[in-house]
Amino acid sequence: MYRLQERGEVMYGHYREYVAIYEEMVAVQRARGWRESSLSAPTFGKGNEVVIITEYPDLAAFQRESDAVASDAEFMKLLRSTAEHLVQGSVHSELLEPAPHVV
């Protein structure tokens, strides 16, 4: 299982608008048959931070879907529109893989 975690800080006063765009993005994911993301926030930590988590069964599935997302005009328009609600430079993406077993 591979887990994509995308963290960003939403500007104060923009949270509702950001979540509305996120929900539209998930609707597109659902309509395209892509993996659906979930939206989380830290219980403790940086204020107004959001974490989008998407899980993939393997690295090939992650790559296929990433290519599909990048070429989908509707999804990319929504993704770009989140920028006006995020603190510039705050977004960080991380792809996690299962920890290796040492023998």
DRENPA-3360 file (N, C-alpha, C; in nm, 2 decimals, always signed):
BEGIN
1 = MYRLQERG = +0.08/-0.12/+0.00/+0.00/+0.00/+0.00/+0.09/+0.12/+0.00 ~ +0.06/+0.22/-0.09/+0.13/+0.34/-0.09/+0.03/+0.45/-0.05 ~ +0.08/+0.55/+0.03/-0.01/+0.65/+0.08/+0.05/+0.79/+0.05 ~ -0.03/+0.86/-0.03/+0.01/+1.00/-0.07/-0.05/+1.09/+0.04 ~ +0.03/+1.17/+0.10/-0.01/+1.27/+0.20/+0.03/+1.41/+0.15 ~ -0.07/+1.49/+0.14/-0.05/+1.63/+0.09/-0.09/+1.72/+0.20 ~ +0.00/+1.80/+0.25/-0.03/+1.89/+0.36/-0.02/+2.04/+0.31 ~ -0.11/+2.12/+0.36/-0.11/+2.26/+0.33/-0.18/+2.34/+0.44;
9 = EVMYGHYR = -0.14/+2.47/+0.45/-0.20/+2.56/+0.55/-0.30/+2.64/+0.48 ~ -0.43/+2.63/+0.52/-0.54/+2.72/+0.46/-0.53/+2.85/+0.53 ~ -0.54/+2.96/+0.44/-0.54/+3.09/+0.50/-0.66/+3.11/+0.59 ~ -0.64/+3.19/+0.70/-0.76/+3.22/+0.79/-0.87/+3.28/+0.71 ~ -0.99/+3.24/+0.74/-1.11/+3.29/+0.67/-1.14/+3.22/+0.54 ~ -1.06/+3.12/+0.50/-1.08/+3.06/+0.37/-1.11/+2.91/+0.38 ~ -1.13/+2.86/+0.50/-1.14/+2.72/+0.52/-1.27/+2.66/+0.45 ~ -1.38/+2.73/+0.47/-1.50/+2.68/+0.41/-1.49/+2.67/+0.25;
17 = EYVAIYEE = -1.43/+2.77/+0.19/-1.42/+2.77/+0.05/-1.32/+2.66/+0.00 ~ -1.21/+2.64/+0.08/-1.12/+2.53/+0.05/-1.19/+2.39/+0.05 ~ -1.27/+2.37/+0.16/-1.33/+2.24/+0.17/-1.44/+2.22/+0.06 ~ -1.50/+2.33/+0.02/-1.60/+2.31/-0.09/-1.53/+2.27/-0.22 ~ -1.41/+2.33/-0.25/-1.34/+2.29/-0.37/-1.29/+2.14/-0.35 ~ -1.24/+2.11/-0.23/-1.20/+1.97/-0.21/-1.31/+1.87/-0.24 ~ -1.43/+1.90/-0.19/-1.55/+1.81/-0.21/-1.58/+1.80/-0.36 ~ -1.56/+1.91/-0.44/-1.58/+1.90/-0.58/-1.47/+1.81/-0.65;
25 = MVAVQRAR = -1.35/+1.82/-0.59/-1.24/+1.73/-0.64/-1.27/+1.58/-0.62 ~ -1.32/+1.55/-0.50/-1.36/+1.41/-0.47/-1.47/+1.36/-0.56 ~ -1.56/+1.45/-0.59/-1.67/+1.41/-0.68/-1.62/+1.38/-0.82 ~ -1.52/+1.45/-0.87/-1.45/+1.42/-0.99/-1.38/+1.28/-0.98 ~ -1.30/+1.26/-0.87/-1.24/+1.14/-0.85/-1.34/+1.02/-0.86 ~ -1.45/+1.04/-0.79/-1.55/+0.93/-0.79/-1.61/+0.91/-0.93 ~ -1.63/+1.01/-1.00/-1.69/+1.00/-1.14/-1.59/+0.93/-1.23 ~ -1.46/+0.95/-1.21/-1.36/+0.90/-1.30/-1.32/+0.76/-1.26;
33 = GWRESSLS = -1.37/+0.71/-1.14/-1.33/+0.58/-1.09/-1.19/+0.58/-1.03 ~ -1.14/+0.70/-0.99/-1.01/+0.71/-0.93/-1.02/+0.68/-0.78 ~ -0.90/+0.67/-0.72/-0.90/+0.65/-0.57/-0.95/+0.78/-0.51 ~ -1.04/+0.77/-0.41/-1.09/+0.88/-0.34/-1.01/+0.93/-0.23 ~ -0.98/+1.06/-0.22/-0.90/+1.11/-0.11/-0.99/+1.14/+0.01 ~ -0.92/+1.15/+0.12/-0.99/+1.18/+0.25/-0.92/+1.31/+0.30 ~ -1.00/+1.39/+0.37/-0.94/+1.52/+0.42/-0.94/+1.51/+0.57 ~ -0.82/+1.53/+0.63/-0.80/+1.53/+0.77/-0.73/+1.66/+0.82;
41 = APTFGKGN = -0.73/+1.68/+0.95/-0.66/+1.79/+1.01/-0.60/+1.74/+1.14 ~ -0.48/+1.79/+1.17/-0.41/+1.75/+1.29/-0.50/+1.79/+1.42 ~ -0.50/+1.69/+1.51/-0.57/+1.72/+1.64/-0.49/+1.83/+1.71 ~ -0.36/+1.82/+1.71/-0.27/+1.92/+1.76/-0.17/+1.95/+1.65 ~ -0.11/+2.07/+1.66/-0.01/+2.10/+1.56/-0.04/+2.24/+1.50 ~ +0.00/+2.25/+1.38/-0.01/+2.38/+1.31/-0.16/+2.42/+1.28 ~ -0.20/+2.54/+1.31/-0.33/+2.58/+1.29/-0.37/+2.59/+1.15 ~ -0.49/+2.56/+1.12/-0.55/+2.56/+0.98/-0.48/+2.47/+0.88;
49 = EVVIITEY = -0.41/+2.37/+0.93/-0.35/+2.28/+0.84/-0.45/+2.17/+0.80 ~ -0.44/+2.13/+0.67/-0.52/+2.02/+0.62/-0.43/+1.92/+0.56 ~ -0.47/+1.79/+0.57/-0.40/+1.68/+0.51/-0.49/+1.60/+0.42 ~ -0.45/+1.59/+0.30/-0.53/+1.51/+0.20/-0.45/+1.38/+0.19 ~ -0.52/+1.27/+0.21/-0.46/+1.14/+0.21/-0.53/+1.05/+0.10 ~ -0.45/+0.99/+0.01/-0.50/+0.91/-0.09/-0.41/+0.78/-0.09 ~ -0.48/+0.66/-0.08/-0.41/+0.54/-0.08/-0.42/+0.46/-0.21 ~ -0.31/+0.40/-0.25/-0.29/+0.32/-0.37/-0.24/+0.18/-0.34;
57 = PDLAAFQR = -0.29/+0.08/-0.41/-0.25/-0.05/-0.38/-0.10/-0.08/-0.42 ~ -0.05/+0.00/-0.52/+0.09/-0.02/-0.55/+0.14/+0.10/-0.63 ~ +0.27/+0.11/-0.65/+0.33/+0.22/-0.71/+0.28/+0.25/-0.86 ~ +0.26/+0.14/-0.93/+0.21/+0.15/-1.07/+0.07/+0.22/-1.07 ~ -0.02/+0.19/-0.97/-0.15/+0.25/-0.97/-0.13/+0.40/-0.94 ~ -0.04/+0.43/-0.85/-0.02/+0.57/-0.82/+0.03/+0.65/-0.94 ~ +0.12/+0.59/-1.02/+0.17/+0.66/-1.14/+0.06/+0.67/-1.24 ~ -0.02/+0.56/-1.27/-0.13/+0.57/-1.37/-0.22/+0.68/-1.33;
65 = ESDAVASD = -0.26/+0.69/-1.20/-0.36/+0.79/-1.17/-0.30/+0.93/-1.17 ~ -0.18/+0.94/-1.13/-0.11/+1.07/-1.14/-0.11/+1.12/-1.28 ~ -0.08/+1.04/-1.37/-0.08/+1.08/-1.52/-0.22/+1.11/-1.56 ~ -0.32/+1.04/-1.52/-0.46/+1.07/-1.55/-0.51/+1.20/-1.50 ~ -0.47/+1.23/-1.37/-0.51/+1.35/-1.30/-0.44/+1.47/-1.38 ~ -0.32/+1.46/-1.41/-0.24/+1.57/-1.48/-0.30/+1.60/-1.61 ~ -0.37/+1.51/-1.68/-0.42/+1.54/-1.81/-0.57/+1.56/-1.81 ~ -0.63/+1.57/-1.69/-0.78/+1.60/-1.68/-0.80/+1.75/-1.65;
73 = AEFMKLLR = -0.86/+1.81/-1.75/-0.87/+1.96/-1.74/-0.97/+2.00/-1.62 ~ -1.07/+1.93/-1.60/-1.17/+1.96/-1.50/-1.10/+1.95/-1.36 ~ -1.03/+1.84/-1.34/-0.97/+1.82/-1.21/-0.86/+1.92/-1.19 ~ -0.78/+1.95/-1.29/-0.67/+2.04/-1.27/-0.72/+2.18/-1.25 ~ -0.83/+2.22/-1.31/-0.88/+2.35/-1.28/-0.92/+2.37/-1.14 ~ -0.98/+2.26/-1.08/-1.02/+2.26/-0.94/-0.90/+2.27/-0.85 ~ -0.80/+2.19/-0.88/-0.67/+2.18/-0.81/-0.61/+2.32/-0.80 ~ -0.60/+2.38/-0.92/-0.53/+2.51/-0.93/-0.61/+2.62/-0.85;
81 = STAEHLVQ = -0.74/+2.60/-0.84/-0.83/+2.70/-0.77/-0.80/+2.70/-0.62 ~ -0.75/+2.58/-0.57/-0.72/+2.58/-0.42/-0.61/+2.68/-0.39 ~ -0.53/+2.72/-0.48/-0.41/+2.80/-0.45/-0.45/+2.93/-0.39 ~ -0.56/+2.99/-0.43/-0.61/+3.12/-0.37/-0.65/+3.10/-0.22 ~ -0.66/+2.98/-0.17/-0.70/+2.96/-0.03/-0.59/+2.90/+0.06 ~ -0.47/+2.88/+0.00/-0.36/+2.82/+0.07/-0.25/+2.92/+0.09 ~ -0.18/+2.91/+0.20/-0.06/+2.99/+0.22/+0.05/+2.95/+0.12 ~ +0.10/+3.05/+0.05/+0.20/+3.01/-0.05/+0.32/+2.95/+0.01;
89 = GSVHSELL = +0.37/+2.84/-0.05/+0.48/+2.77/+0.00/+0.46/+2.67/+0.11 ~ +0.33/+2.66/+0.15/+0.30/+2.57/+0.27/+0.27/+2.43/+0.23 ~ +0.25/+2.40/+0.10/+0.21/+2.27/+0.06/+0.33/+2.18/+0.05 ~ +0.31/+2.06/+0.10/+0.42/+1.96/+0.11/+0.35/+1.82/+0.07 ~ +0.41/+1.75/-0.02/+0.36/+1.62/-0.06/+0.46/+1.51/-0.02 ~ +0.40/+1.40/+0.02/+0.49/+1.29/+0.06/+0.42/+1.16/+0.02 ~ +0.50/+1.07/-0.04/+0.44/+0.94/-0.08/+0.51/+0.83/+0.01 ~ +0.43/+0.77/+0.09/+0.48/+0.67/+0.19/+0.46/+0.53/+0.13;
97 = EPAPHVV = +0.56/+0.44/+0.16/+0.55/+0.30/+0.12/+0.57/+0.22/+0.24 ~ +0.54/+0.09/+0.24/+0.56/+0.00/+0.35/+0.71/+0.00/+0.39 ~ +0.73/+0.00/+0.52/+0.87/-0.01/+0.57/+0.93/-0.14/+0.53 ~ +1.06/-0.14/+0.48/+1.12/-0.26/+0.45/+1.15/-0.35/+0.57 ~ +1.15/-0.48/+0.55/+1.19/-0.57/+0.66/+1.34/-0.60/+0.65 ~ +1.41/-0.58/+0.75/+1.55/-0.61/+0.75/+1.58/-0.75/+0.80 ~ +1.66/-0.82/+0.73/+1.69/-0.96/+0.76/+1.83/-0.97/+0.81;
% end
